[in-house]
Amino acid sequence: MARVCQVTGKRPITGNKVSHSNIKSKRRFLPNLQTKRFFFAEEDRWVTIKVSADAIRTINKNGLASVIKQLRAEGTKL
């Protein structure tokens, strides 16, 4: 699986690494991804999702059921 958050869609972006002498070279900024298991009480099972730290906060705020409902509406298989 790629380095993409399944909930927010965050993916690596590119930018410049700048040295002390101000020489610029390309680099990648990677999202803070975690492979996390959540207990989905409605289906009485564990769900493993690759999420960013921002998505974990979203799940805590909105609830796992609503986030999974959105993902399934977009066509993601969980």
mmJSON file of the N, C-alpha and C atoms, coordinates in Angstrom:
{"data_MODEL":{"atom_site":{
"group_PDB":["ATOM","ATOM","ATOM","ATOM","ATOM","ATOM","ATOM","ATOM","ATOM","ATOM","ATOM","ATOM","ATOM","ATOM","ATOM","ATOM","ATOM","ATOM","ATOM","ATOM","ATOM","ATOM","ATOM","ATOM","ATOM","ATOM","ATOM","ATOM","ATOM","ATOM","ATOM","ATOM","ATOM","ATOM","ATOM","ATOM","ATOM","ATOM","ATOM","ATOM","ATOM","ATOM","ATOM","ATOM","ATOM","ATOM","ATOM","ATOM","ATOM","ATOM","ATOM","ATOM","ATOM","ATOM","ATOM","ATOM","ATOM","ATOM","ATOM","ATOM","ATOM","ATOM","ATOM","ATOM","ATOM","ATOM","ATOM","ATOM","ATOM","ATOM","ATOM","ATOM","ATOM","ATOM","ATOM","ATOM","ATOM","ATOM","ATOM","ATOM","ATOM","ATOM","ATOM","ATOM","ATOM","ATOM","ATOM","ATOM","ATOM","ATOM","ATOM","ATOM","ATOM","ATOM","ATOM","ATOM","ATOM","ATOM","ATOM","ATOM","ATOM","ATOM","ATOM","ATOM","ATOM","ATOM","ATOM","ATOM","ATOM","ATOM","ATOM","ATOM","ATOM","ATOM","ATOM","ATOM","ATOM","ATOM","ATOM","ATOM","ATOM","ATOM","ATOM","ATOM","ATOM","ATOM","ATOM","ATOM","ATOM","ATOM","ATOM","ATOM","ATOM","ATOM","ATOM","ATOM","ATOM","ATOM","ATOM","ATOM","ATOM","ATOM","ATOM","ATOM","ATOM","ATOM","ATOM","ATOM","ATOM","ATOM","ATOM","ATOM","ATOM","ATOM","ATOM","ATOM","ATOM","ATOM","ATOM","ATOM","ATOM","ATOM","ATOM","ATOM","ATOM","ATOM","ATOM","ATOM","ATOM","ATOM","ATOM","ATOM","ATOM","ATOM","ATOM","ATOM","ATOM","ATOM","ATOM","ATOM","ATOM","ATOM","ATOM","ATOM","ATOM","ATOM","ATOM","ATOM","ATOM","ATOM","ATOM","ATOM","ATOM","ATOM","ATOM","ATOM","ATOM","ATOM","ATOM","ATOM","ATOM","ATOM","ATOM","ATOM","ATOM","ATOM","ATOM","ATOM","ATOM","ATOM","ATOM","ATOM","ATOM","ATOM","ATOM","ATOM","ATOM","ATOM","ATOM","ATOM","ATOM","ATOM","ATOM","ATOM","ATOM","ATOM","ATOM","ATOM","ATOM","ATOM","ATOM","ATOM","ATOM","ATOM"],
"id":[1,2,3,4,5,6,7,8,9,10,11,12,13,14,15,16,17,18,19,20,21,22,23,24,25,26,27,28,29,30,31,32,33,34,35,36,37,38,39,40,41,42,43,44,45,46,47,48,49,50,51,52,53,54,55,56,57,58,59,60,61,62,63,64,65,66,67,68,69,70,71,72,73,74,75,76,77,78,79,80,81,82,83,84,85,86,87,88,89,90,91,92,93,94,95,96,97,98,99,100,101,102,103,104,105,106,107,108,109,110,111,112,113,114,115,116,117,118,119,120,121,122,123,124,125,126,127,128,129,130,131,132,133,134,135,136,137,138,139,140,141,142,143,144,145,146,147,148,149,150,151,152,153,154,155,156,157,158,159,160,161,162,163,164,165,166,167,168,169,170,171,172,173,174,175,176,177,178,179,180,181,182,183,184,185,186,187,188,189,190,191,192,193,194,195,196,197,198,199,200,201,202,203,204,205,206,207,208,209,210,211,212,213,214,215,216,217,218,219,220,221,222,223,224,225,226,227,228,229,230,231,232,233,234],
"type_symbol":["N","C","C","N","C","C","N","C","C","N","C","C","N","C","C","N","C","C","N","C","C","N","C","C","N","C","C","N","C","C","N","C","C","N","C","C","N","C","C","N","C","C","N","C","C","N","C","C","N","C","C","N","C","C","N","C","C","N","C","C","N","C","C","N","C","C","N","C","C","N","C","C","N","C","C","N","C","C","N","C","C","N","C","C","N","C","C","N","C","C","N","C","C","N","C","C","N","C","C","N","C","C","N","C","C","N","C","C","N","C","C","N","C","C","N","C","C","N","C","C","N","C","C","N","C","C","N","C","C","N","C","C","N","C","C","N","C","C","N","C","C","N","C","C","N","C","C","N","C","C","N","C","C","N","C","C","N","C","C","N","C","C","N","C","C","N","C","C","N","C","C","N","C","C","N","C","C","N","C","C","N","C","C","N","C","C","N","C","C","N","C","C","N","C","C","N","C","C","N","C","C","N","C","C","N","C","C","N","C","C","N","C","C","N","C","C","N","C","C","N","C","C","N","C","C","N","C","C","N","C","C","N","C","C"],
"label_atom_id":["N","CA","C","N","CA","C","N","CA","C","N","CA","C","N","CA","C","N","CA","C","N","CA","C","N","CA","C","N","CA","C","N","CA","C","N","CA","C","N","CA","C","N","CA","C","N","CA","C","N","CA","C","N","CA","C","N","CA","C","N","CA","C","N","CA","C","N","CA","C","N","CA","C","N","CA","C","N","CA","C","N","CA","C","N","CA","C","N","CA","C","N","CA","C","N","CA","C","N","CA","C","N","CA","C","N","CA","C","N","CA","C","N","CA","C","N","CA","C","N","CA","C","N","CA","C","N","CA","C","N","CA","C","N","CA","C","N","CA","C","N","CA","C","N","CA","C","N","CA","C","N","CA","C","N","CA","C","N","CA","C","N","CA","C","N","CA","C","N","CA","C","N","CA","C","N","CA","C","N","CA","C","N","CA","C","N","CA","C","N","CA","C","N","CA","C","N","CA","C","N","CA","C","N","CA","C","N","CA","C","N","CA","C","N","CA","C","N","CA","C","N","CA","C","N","CA","C","N","CA","C","N","CA","C","N","CA","C","N","CA","C","N","CA","C","N","CA","C","N","CA","C","N","CA","C","N","CA","C","N","CA","C","N","CA","C","N","CA","C","N","CA","C"],
"label_alt_id":[null,null,null,null,null,null,null,null,null,null,null,null,null,null,null,null,null,null,null,null,null,null,null,null,null,null,null,null,null,null,null,null,null,null,null,null,null,null,null,null,null,null,null,null,null,null,null,null,null,null,null,null,null,null,null,null,null,null,null,null,null,null,null,null,null,null,null,null,null,null,null,null,null,null,null,null,null,null,null,null,null,null,null,null,null,null,null,null,null,null,null,null,null,null,null,null,null,null,null,null,null,null,null,null,null,null,null,null,null,null,null,null,null,null,null,null,null,null,null,null,null,null,null,null,null,null,null,null,null,null,null,null,null,null,null,null,null,null,null,null,null,null,null,null,null,null,null,null,null,null,null,null,null,null,null,null,null,null,null,null,null,null,null,null,null,null,null,null,null,null,null,null,null,null,null,null,null,null,null,null,null,null,null,null,null,null,null,null,null,null,null,null,null,null,null,null,null,null,null,null,null,null,null,null,null,null,null,null,null,null,null,null,null,null,null,null,null,null,null,null,null,null,null,null,null,null,null,null,null,null,null,null,null,null],
"label_comp_id":["MET","MET","MET","ALA","ALA","ALA","ARG","ARG","ARG","VAL","VAL","VAL","CYS","CYS","CYS","GLN","GLN","GLN","VAL","VAL","VAL","THR","THR","THR","GLY","GLY","GLY","LYS","LYS","LYS","ARG","ARG","ARG","PRO","PRO","PRO","ILE","ILE","ILE","THR","THR","THR","GLY","GLY","GLY","ASN","ASN","ASN","LYS","LYS","LYS","VAL","VAL","VAL","SER","SER","SER","HIS","HIS","HIS","SER","SER","SER","ASN","ASN","ASN","ILE","ILE","ILE","LYS","LYS","LYS","SER","SER","SER","LYS","LYS","LYS","ARG","ARG","ARG","ARG","ARG","ARG","PHE","PHE","PHE","LEU","LEU","LEU","PRO","PRO","PRO","ASN","ASN","ASN","LEU","LEU","LEU","GLN","GLN","GLN","THR","THR","THR","LYS","LYS","LYS","ARG","ARG","ARG","PHE","PHE","PHE","PHE","PHE","PHE","PHE","PHE","PHE","ALA","ALA","ALA","GLU","GLU","GLU","GLU","GLU","GLU","ASP","ASP","ASP","ARG","ARG","ARG","TRP","TRP","TRP","VAL","VAL","VAL","THR","THR","THR","ILE","ILE","ILE","LYS","LYS","LYS","VAL","VAL","VAL","SER","SER","SER","ALA","ALA","ALA","ASP","ASP","ASP","ALA","ALA","ALA","ILE","ILE","ILE","ARG","ARG","ARG","THR","THR","THR","ILE","ILE","ILE","ASN","ASN","ASN","LYS","LYS","LYS","ASN","ASN","ASN","GLY","GLY","GLY","LEU","LEU","LEU","ALA","ALA","ALA","SER","SER","SER","VAL","VAL","VAL","ILE","ILE","ILE","LYS","LYS","LYS","GLN","GLN","GLN","LEU","LEU","LEU","ARG","ARG","ARG","ALA","ALA","ALA","GLU","GLU","GLU","GLY","GLY","GLY","THR","THR","THR","LYS","LYS","LYS","LEU","LEU","LEU"],
"label_asym_id":["A","A","A","A","A","A","A","A","A","A","A","A","A","A","A","A","A","A","A","A","A","A","A","A","A","A","A","A","A","A","A","A","A","A","A","A","A","A","A","A","A","A","A","A","A","A","A","A","A","A","A","A","A","A","A","A","A","A","A","A","A","A","A","A","A","A","A","A","A","A","A","A","A","A","A","A","A","A","A","A","A","A","A","A","A","A","A","A","A","A","A","A","A","A","A","A","A","A","A","A","A","A","A","A","A","A","A","A","A","A","A","A","A","A","A","A","A","A","A","A","A","A","A","A","A","A","A","A","A","A","A","A","A","A","A","A","A","A","A","A","A","A","A","A","A","A","A","A","A","A","A","A","A","A","A","A","A","A","A","A","A","A","A","A","A","A","A","A","A","A","A","A","A","A","A","A","A","A","A","A","A","A","A","A","A","A","A","A","A","A","A","A","A","A","A","A","A","A","A","A","A","A","A","A","A","A","A","A","A","A","A","A","A","A","A","A","A","A","A","A","A","A","A","A","A","A","A","A","A","A","A","A","A","A"],
"label_entity_id":["1","1","1","1","1","1","1","1","1","1","1","1","1","1","1","1","1","1","1","1","1","1","1","1","1","1","1","1","1","1","1","1","1","1","1","1","1","1","1","1","1","1","1","1","1","1","1","1","1","1","1","1","1","1","1","1","1","1","1","1","1","1","1","1","1","1","1","1","1","1","1","1","1","1","1","1","1","1","1","1","1","1","1","1","1","1","1","1","1","1","1","1","1","1","1","1","1","1","1","1","1","1","1","1","1","1","1","1","1","1","1","1","1","1","1","1","1","1","1","1","1","1","1","1","1","1","1","1","1","1","1","1","1","1","1","1","1","1","1","1","1","1","1","1","1","1","1","1","1","1","1","1","1","1","1","1","1","1","1","1","1","1","1","1","1","1","1","1","1","1","1","1","1","1","1","1","1","1","1","1","1","1","1","1","1","1","1","1","1","1","1","1","1","1","1","1","1","1","1","1","1","1","1","1","1","1","1","1","1","1","1","1","1","1","1","1","1","1","1","1","1","1","1","1","1","1","1","1","1","1","1","1","1","1"],
"label_seq_id":[1,1,1,2,2,2,3,3,3,4,4,4,5,5,5,6,6,6,7,7,7,8,8,8,9,9,9,10,10,10,11,11,11,12,12,12,13,13,13,14,14,14,15,15,15,16,16,16,17,17,17,18,18,18,19,19,19,20,20,20,21,21,21,22,22,22,23,23,23,24,24,24,25,25,25,26,26,26,27,27,27,28,28,28,29,29,29,30,30,30,31,31,31,32,32,32,33,33,33,34,34,34,35,35,35,36,36,36,37,37,37,38,38,38,39,39,39,40,40,40,41,41,41,42,42,42,43,43,43,44,44,44,45,45,45,46,46,46,47,47,47,48,48,48,49,49,49,50,50,50,51,51,51,52,52,52,53,53,53,54,54,54,55,55,55,56,56,56,57,57,57,58,58,58,59,59,59,60,60,60,61,61,61,62,62,62,63,63,63,64,64,64,65,65,65,66,66,66,67,67,67,68,68,68,69,69,69,70,70,70,71,71,71,72,72,72,73,73,73,74,74,74,75,75,75,76,76,76,77,77,77,78,78,78],
"pdbx_PDB_ins_code":[null,null,null,null,null,null,null,null,null,null,null,null,null,null,null,null,null,null,null,null,null,null,null,null,null,null,null,null,null,null,null,null,null,null,null,null,null,null,null,null,null,null,null,null,null,null,null,null,null,null,null,null,null,null,null,null,null,null,null,null,null,null,null,null,null,null,null,null,null,null,null,null,null,null,null,null,null,null,null,null,null,null,null,null,null,null,null,null,null,null,null,null,null,null,null,null,null,null,null,null,null,null,null,null,null,null,null,null,null,null,null,null,null,null,null,null,null,null,null,null,null,null,null,null,null,null,null,null,null,null,null,null,null,null,null,null,null,null,null,null,null,null,null,null,null,null,null,null,null,null,null,null,null,null,null,null,null,null,null,null,null,null,null,null,null,null,null,null,null,null,null,null,null,null,null,null,null,null,null,null,null,null,null,null,null,null,null,null,null,null,null,null,null,null,null,null,null,null,null,null,null,null,null,null,null,null,null,null,null,null,null,null,null,null,null,null,null,null,null,null,null,null,null,null,null,null,null,null,null,null,null,null,null,null],
"Cartn_x":[0.831,0.0,0.878,0.412,1.182,1.132,1.957,1.976,0.866,-0.374,-1.54,-2.477,-2.986,-3.96,-5.286,-5.91,-7.159,-8.332,-8.225,-9.33,-9.208,-8.075,-7.936,-7.334,-6.69,-6.081,-4.735,-4.151,-2.845,-1.814,-0.917,0.126,1.423,2.554,3.813,3.783,4.423,4.575,6.062,6.42,7.827,8.144,9.405,9.889,11.394,12.017,13.464,14.12,15.25,16.131,17.109,17.209,18.044,19.22,20.429,21.63,21.997,23.006,23.474,23.926,24.503,24.966,23.86,22.617,21.428,21.366,22.021,21.907,20.641,19.831,18.561,18.614,18.099,17.948,16.591,16.027,14.668,14.612,13.491,13.229,11.737,11.341,9.923,9.522,8.35,7.758,6.711,6.928,6.031,4.981,3.747,2.722,2.992,2.468,2.64,1.622,1.946,1.007,1.229,0.13,0.133,-0.796,-0.396,-1.312,-2.008,-3.31,-4.035,-5.224,-5.469,-6.628,-7.691,-8.907,-10.041,-11.076,-11.758,-12.837,-14.123,-14.713,-15.942,-17.102,-17.735,-18.741,-19.988,-20.362,-21.568,-21.467,-20.276,-20.075,-19.342,-19.027,-18.366,-17.07,-16.202,-14.929,-13.897,-12.623,-11.53,-11.318,-11.023,-10.76,-9.371,-8.505,-7.165,-7.153,-6.744,-6.74,-5.39,-4.871,-3.648,-4.059,-3.825,-4.325,-3.21,-3.4,-2.487,-2.908,-2.039,-2.358,-3.562,-3.693,-4.846,-6.134,-6.077,-7.258,-7.67,-6.709,-7.041,-7.86,-7.49,-8.264,-9.657,-9.763,-11.062,-11.952,-11.378,-12.143,-12.599,-11.743,-12.138,-13.267,-13.248,-14.252,-15.586,-15.565,-16.799,-17.314,-16.456,-16.853,-16.435,-16.088,-15.607,-16.708,-17.931,-19.028,-19.253,-19.227,-19.461,-18.296,-17.071,-15.903,-15.93,-16.258,-16.327,-17.463,-18.565,-19.687,-19.26,-18.479,-17.966,-17.022,-16.113,-15.147,-15.849,-16.872,-17.597,-18.39,-18.87,-19.582,-18.639,-17.349,-16.356,-15.855,-16.197,-15.815,-14.627,-14.151,-13.029,-13.524,-12.831,-13.21,-12.489,-13.254,-12.668,-13.042],
"Cartn_y":[-1.181,0.0,1.248,2.273,3.503,4.29,5.33,6.183,7.222,6.754,7.619,7.293,8.328,8.149,7.742,6.696,6.205,7.116,7.924,8.786,10.174,10.825,12.21,12.315,11.252,11.291,11.998,12.265,12.918,12.013,12.613,11.868,12.668,12.073,12.82,14.021,15.103,16.278,16.544,17.327,17.605,19.034,19.249,20.579,20.603,21.607,21.75,21.51,20.796,20.711,21.868,22.741,23.928,23.797,23.824,23.694,25.034,25.0,26.215,27.258,26.784,27.698,28.043,27.687,28.004,27.259,26.095,25.234,24.395,24.361,23.663,22.351,21.298,20.014,19.449,18.651,18.147,17.139,17.141,16.171,15.926,14.913,14.59,14.794,15.356,15.48,14.379,13.42,12.281,12.568,12.098,12.293,11.387,11.777,11.014,9.879,8.762,7.653,6.599,6.048,4.978,3.881,2.623,1.518,1.228,1.472,1.452,0.514,-0.212,-1.094,-0.405,-0.365,0.194,-0.91,-0.922,-1.89,-1.265,-1.891,-1.399,-2.143,-1.496,-2.152,-2.555,-1.788,-2.1,-3.457,-3.831,-5.128,-6.12,-5.705,-6.547,-7.156,-6.292,-6.767,-5.644,-6.028,-5.071,-4.655,-3.369,-2.83,-2.209,-2.605,-2.043,-1.009,0.223,1.323,2.013,2.425,3.22,4.689,5.356,6.713,7.647,8.931,9.952,10.33,11.031,11.478,12.41,13.193,14.08,13.272,12.15,11.304,10.619,10.288,9.693,10.681,11.958,12.998,13.129,13.002,13.071,11.917,10.718,9.55,9.732,10.283,10.525,11.55,12.53,13.596,13.143,12.555,12.222,10.824,9.954,8.569,7.669,6.446,5.488,5.11,4.998,4.569,5.557,6.852,7.833,7.889,7.701,7.712,6.492,5.325,4.113,4.23,4.848,5.053,5.912,6.977,7.828,7.06,6.272,5.512,4.521,3.848,2.878,3.571,4.798,5.543,5.924,6.137,6.457,5.226,4.034,2.802,2.086,2.52,1.864,0.604,-0.507,-1.767,-1.898,-2.128,-2.307,-3.641],
"Cartn_z":[0.0,0.0,0.0,-0.654,-0.759,0.55,0.626,1.815,1.712,1.802,1.686,2.834,3.501,4.578,3.958,4.506,3.961,4.292,5.334,5.748,5.123,5.293,4.835,3.436,2.951,1.628,1.598,2.769,2.797,2.151,1.369,0.67,0.711,0.338,0.363,-0.572,-0.143,-0.987,-1.152,-2.16,-2.41,-2.041,-1.755,-1.419,-1.556,-0.988,-1.077,0.275,0.23,1.38,1.202,2.183,2.053,3.009,2.45,3.264,3.905,4.734,5.399,4.371,3.261,2.218,1.221,1.551,0.759,-0.575,-0.661,-1.832,-1.661,-2.704,-2.617,-3.394,-2.776,-3.454,-3.061,-3.948,-3.743,-2.601,-1.889,-0.836,-0.771,0.021,0.194,1.646,1.846,3.168,3.289,4.2,4.341,5.415,5.219,6.25,7.443,8.59,9.828,9.847,9.183,9.049,10.124,10.61,11.595,11.08,11.266,11.003,12.321,12.369,13.631,13.543,14.629,14.727,15.578,15.063,15.792,15.953,17.116,17.298,16.798,15.779,15.166,15.818,16.798,17.637,16.842,15.812,15.046,14.357,13.936,13.281,14.185,15.397,16.404,15.857,15.284,14.74,14.784,14.601,14.538,13.096,12.888,11.563,11.589,10.655,10.55,9.436,9.786,8.827,8.893,7.737,7.68,7.706,8.843,9.052,9.495,9.224,9.725,11.145,11.835,13.191,13.167,12.113,11.947,11.806,11.106,10.911,12.212,13.064,14.363,15.181,15.12,15.821,15.219,13.893,13.224,13.66,13.763,14.197,15.642,16.495,17.886,17.971,17.096,17.134,16.545,15.339,14.624,14.903,15.404,15.649,14.501,14.852,13.851,12.864,13.326,12.455,11.312,11.604,10.547,9.567,10.066,9.181,8.259,8.799,7.973,6.963,7.358,6.433,5.246,5.508,4.443,3.531,4.136,3.341,2.419,2.942,2.121,1.016,1.265,0.242,-0.902,-0.57,-1.587,-2.322,-1.813,-2.485,-1.872,-0.707,-0.041,0.661,0.475,1.107,2.434,3.498,4.833,5.413],
"occupancy":[1.0,1.0,1.0,1.0,1.0,1.0,1.0,1.0,1.0,1.0,1.0,1.0,1.0,1.0,1.0,1.0,1.0,1.0,1.0,1.0,1.0,1.0,1.0,1.0,1.0,1.0,1.0,1.0,1.0,1.0,1.0,1.0,1.0,1.0,1.0,1.0,1.0,1.0,1.0,1.0,1.0,1.0,1.0,1.0,1.0,1.0,1.0,1.0,1.0,1.0,1.0,1.0,1.0,1.0,1.0,1.0,1.0,1.0,1.0,1.0,1.0,1.0,1.0,1.0,1.0,1.0,1.0,1.0,1.0,1.0,1.0,1.0,1.0,1.0,1.0,1.0,1.0,1.0,1.0,1.0,1.0,1.0,1.0,1.0,1.0,1.0,1.0,1.0,1.0,1.0,1.0,1.0,1.0,1.0,1.0,1.0,1.0,1.0,1.0,1.0,1.0,1.0,1.0,1.0,1.0,1.0,1.0,1.0,1.0,1.0,1.0,1.0,1.0,1.0,1.0,1.0,1.0,1.0,1.0,1.0,1.0,1.0,1.0,1.0,1.0,1.0,1.0,1.0,1.0,1.0,1.0,1.0,1.0,1.0,1.0,1.0,1.0,1.0,1.0,1.0,1.0,1.0,1.0,1.0,1.0,1.0,1.0,1.0,1.0,1.0,1.0,1.0,1.0,1.0,1.0,1.0,1.0,1.0,1.0,1.0,1.0,1.0,1.0,1.0,1.0,1.0,1.0,1.0,1.0,1.0,1.0,1.0,1.0,1.0,1.0,1.0,1.0,1.0,1.0,1.0,1.0,1.0,1.0,1.0,1.0,1.0,1.0,1.0,1.0,1.0,1.0,1.0,1.0,1.0,1.0,1.0,1.0,1.0,1.0,1.0,1.0,1.0,1.0,1.0,1.0,1.0,1.0,1.0,1.0,1.0,1.0,1.0,1.0,1.0,1.0,1.0,1.0,1.0,1.0,1.0,1.0,1.0,1.0,1.0,1.0,1.0,1.0,1.0,1.0,1.0,1.0,1.0,1.0,1.0],
"B_iso_or_equiv":[0.0,0.0,0.0,0.0,0.0,0.0,0.0,0.0,0.0,0.0,0.0,0.0,0.0,0.0,0.0,0.0,0.0,0.0,0.0,0.0,0.0,0.0,0.0,0.0,0.0,0.0,0.0,0.0,0.0,0.0,0.0,0.0,0.0,0.0,0.0,0.0,0.0,0.0,0.0,0.0,0.0,0.0,0.0,0.0,0.0,0.0,0.0,0.0,0.0,0.0,0.0,0.0,0.0,0.0,0.0,0.0,0.0,0.0,0.0,0.0,0.0,0.0,0.0,0.0,0.0,0.0,0.0,0.0,0.0,0.0,0.0,0.0,0.0,0.0,0.0,0.0,0.0,0.0,0.0,0.0,0.0,0.0,0.0,0.0,0.0,0.0,0.0,0.0,0.0,0.0,0.0,0.0,0.0,0.0,0.0,0.0,0.0,0.0,0.0,0.0,0.0,0.0,0.0,0.0,0.0,0.0,0.0,0.0,0.0,0.0,0.0,0.0,0.0,0.0,0.0,0.0,0.0,0.0,0.0,0.0,0.0,0.0,0.0,0.0,0.0,0.0,0.0,0.0,0.0,0.0,0.0,0.0,0.0,0.0,0.0,0.0,0.0,0.0,0.0,0.0,0.0,0.0,0.0,0.0,0.0,0.0,0.0,0.0,0.0,0.0,0.0,0.0,0.0,0.0,0.0,0.0,0.0,0.0,0.0,0.0,0.0,0.0,0.0,0.0,0.0,0.0,0.0,0.0,0.0,0.0,0.0,0.0,0.0,0.0,0.0,0.0,0.0,0.0,0.0,0.0,0.0,0.0,0.0,0.0,0.0,0.0,0.0,0.0,0.0,0.0,0.0,0.0,0.0,0.0,0.0,0.0,0.0,0.0,0.0,0.0,0.0,0.0,0.0,0.0,0.0,0.0,0.0,0.0,0.0,0.0,0.0,0.0,0.0,0.0,0.0,0.0,0.0,0.0,0.0,0.0,0.0,0.0,0.0,0.0,0.0,0.0,0.0,0.0,0.0,0.0,0.0,0.0,0.0,0.0],
"pdbx_formal_charge":[null,null,null,null,null,null,null,null,null,null,null,null,null,null,null,null,null,null,null,null,null,null,null,null,null,null,null,null,null,null,null,null,null,null,null,null,null,null,null,null,null,null,null,null,null,null,null,null,null,null,null,null,null,null,null,null,null,null,null,null,null,null,null,null,null,null,null,null,null,null,null,null,null,null,null,null,null,null,null,null,null,null,null,null,null,null,null,null,null,null,null,null,null,null,null,null,null,null,null,null,null,null,null,null,null,null,null,null,null,null,null,null,null,null,null,null,null,null,null,null,null,null,null,null,null,null,null,null,null,null,null,null,null,null,null,null,null,null,null,null,null,null,null,null,null,null,null,null,null,null,null,null,null,null,null,null,null,null,null,null,null,null,null,null,null,null,null,null,null,null,null,null,null,null,null,null,null,null,null,null,null,null,null,null,null,null,null,null,null,null,null,null,null,null,null,null,null,null,null,null,null,null,null,null,null,null,null,null,null,null,null,null,null,null,null,null,null,null,null,null,null,null,null,null,null,null,null,null,null,null,null,null,null,null],
"auth_seq_id":[1,1,1,2,2,2,3,3,3,4,4,4,5,5,5,6,6,6,7,7,7,8,8,8,9,9,9,10,10,10,11,11,11,12,12,12,13,13,13,14,14,14,15,15,15,16,16,16,17,17,17,18,18,18,19,19,19,20,20,20,21,21,21,22,22,22,23,23,23,24,24,24,25,25,25,26,26,26,27,27,27,28,28,28,29,29,29,30,30,30,31,31,31,32,32,32,33,33,33,34,34,34,35,35,35,36,36,36,37,37,37,38,38,38,39,39,39,40,40,40,41,41,41,42,42,42,43,43,43,44,44,44,45,45,45,46,46,46,47,47,47,48,48,48,49,49,49,50,50,50,51,51,51,52,52,52,53,53,53,54,54,54,55,55,55,56,56,56,57,57,57,58,58,58,59,59,59,60,60,60,61,61,61,62,62,62,63,63,63,64,64,64,65,65,65,66,66,66,67,67,67,68,68,68,69,69,69,70,70,70,71,71,71,72,72,72,73,73,73,74,74,74,75,75,75,76,76,76,77,77,77,78,78,78],
"auth_comp_id":["MET","MET","MET","ALA","ALA","ALA","ARG","ARG","ARG","VAL","VAL","VAL","CYS","CYS","CYS","GLN","GLN","GLN","VAL","VAL","VAL","THR","THR","THR","GLY","GLY","GLY","LYS","LYS","LYS","ARG","ARG","ARG","PRO","PRO","PRO","ILE","ILE","ILE","THR","THR","THR","GLY","GLY","GLY","ASN","ASN","ASN","LYS","LYS","LYS","VAL","VAL","VAL","SER","SER","SER","HIS","HIS","HIS","SER","SER","SER","ASN","ASN","ASN","ILE","ILE","ILE","LYS","LYS","LYS","SER","SER","SER","LYS","LYS","LYS","ARG","ARG","ARG","ARG","ARG","ARG","PHE","PHE","PHE","LEU","LEU","LEU","PRO","PRO","PRO","ASN","ASN","ASN","LEU","LEU","LEU","GLN","GLN","GLN","THR","THR","THR","LYS","LYS","LYS","ARG","ARG","ARG","PHE","PHE","PHE","PHE","PHE","PHE","PHE","PHE","PHE","ALA","ALA","ALA","GLU","GLU","GLU","GLU","GLU","GLU","ASP","ASP","ASP","ARG","ARG","ARG","TRP","TRP","TRP","VAL","VAL","VAL","THR","THR","THR","ILE","ILE","ILE","LYS","LYS","LYS","VAL","VAL","VAL","SER","SER","SER","ALA","ALA","ALA","ASP","ASP","ASP","ALA","ALA","ALA","ILE","ILE","ILE","ARG","ARG","ARG","THR","THR","THR","ILE","ILE","ILE","ASN","ASN","ASN","LYS","LYS","LYS","ASN","ASN","ASN","GLY","GLY","GLY","LEU","LEU","LEU","ALA","ALA","ALA","SER","SER","SER","VAL","VAL","VAL","ILE","ILE","ILE","LYS","LYS","LYS","GLN","GLN","GLN","LEU","LEU","LEU","ARG","ARG","ARG","ALA","ALA","ALA","GLU","GLU","GLU","GLY","GLY","GLY","THR","THR","THR","LYS","LYS","LYS","LEU","LEU","LEU"],
"auth_asym_id":["A","A","A","A","A","A","A","A","A","A","A","A","A","A","A","A","A","A","A","A","A","A","A","A","A","A","A","A","A","A","A","A","A","A","A","A","A","A","A","A","A","A","A","A","A","A","A","A","A","A","A","A","A","A","A","A","A","A","A","A","A","A","A","A","A","A","A","A","A","A","A","A","A","A","A","A","A","A","A","A","A","A","A","A","A","A","A","A","A","A","A","A","A","A","A","A","A","A","A","A","A","A","A","A","A","A","A","A","A","A","A","A","A","A","A","A","A","A","A","A","A","A","A","A","A","A","A","A","A","A","A","A","A","A","A","A","A","A","A","A","A","A","A","A","A","A","A","A","A","A","A","A","A","A","A","A","A","A","A","A","A","A","A","A","A","A","A","A","A","A","A","A","A","A","A","A","A","A","A","A","A","A","A","A","A","A","A","A","A","A","A","A","A","A","A","A","A","A","A","A","A","A","A","A","A","A","A","A","A","A","A","A","A","A","A","A","A","A","A","A","A","A","A","A","A","A","A","A","A","A","A","A","A","A"],
"auth_atom_id":["N","CA","C","N","CA","C","N","CA","C","N","CA","C","N","CA","C","N","CA","C","N","CA","C","N","CA","C","N","CA","C","N","CA","C","N","CA","C","N","CA","C","N","CA","C","N","CA","C","N","CA","C","N","CA","C","N","CA","C","N","CA","C","N","CA","C","N","CA","C","N","CA","C","N","CA","C","N","CA","C","N","CA","C","N","CA","C","N","CA","C","N","CA","C","N","CA","C","N","CA","C","N","CA","C","N","CA","C","N","CA","C","N","CA","C","N","CA","C","N","CA","C","N","CA","C","N","CA","C","N","CA","C","N","CA","C","N","CA","C","N","CA","C","N","CA","C","N","CA","C","N","CA","C","N","CA","C","N","CA","C","N","CA","C","N","CA","C","N","CA","C","N","CA","C","N","CA","C","N","CA","C","N","CA","C","N","CA","C","N","CA","C","N","CA","C","N","CA","C","N","CA","C","N","CA","C","N","CA","C","N","CA","C","N","CA","C","N","CA","C","N","CA","C","N","CA","C","N","CA","C","N","CA","C","N","CA","C","N","CA","C","N","CA","C","N","CA","C","N","CA","C","N","CA","C","N","CA","C","N","CA","C","N","CA","C","N","CA","C","N","CA","C"],
"pdbx_PDB_model_num":[1,1,1,1,1,1,1,1,1,1,1,1,1,1,1,1,1,1,1,1,1,1,1,1,1,1,1,1,1,1,1,1,1,1,1,1,1,1,1,1,1,1,1,1,1,1,1,1,1,1,1,1,1,1,1,1,1,1,1,1,1,1,1,1,1,1,1,1,1,1,1,1,1,1,1,1,1,1,1,1,1,1,1,1,1,1,1,1,1,1,1,1,1,1,1,1,1,1,1,1,1,1,1,1,1,1,1,1,1,1,1,1,1,1,1,1,1,1,1,1,1,1,1,1,1,1,1,1,1,1,1,1,1,1,1,1,1,1,1,1,1,1,1,1,1,1,1,1,1,1,1,1,1,1,1,1,1,1,1,1,1,1,1,1,1,1,1,1,1,1,1,1,1,1,1,1,1,1,1,1,1,1,1,1,1,1,1,1,1,1,1,1,1,1,1,1,1,1,1,1,1,1,1,1,1,1,1,1,1,1,1,1,1,1,1,1,1,1,1,1,1,1,1,1,1,1,1,1,1,1,1,1,1,1]
}}}
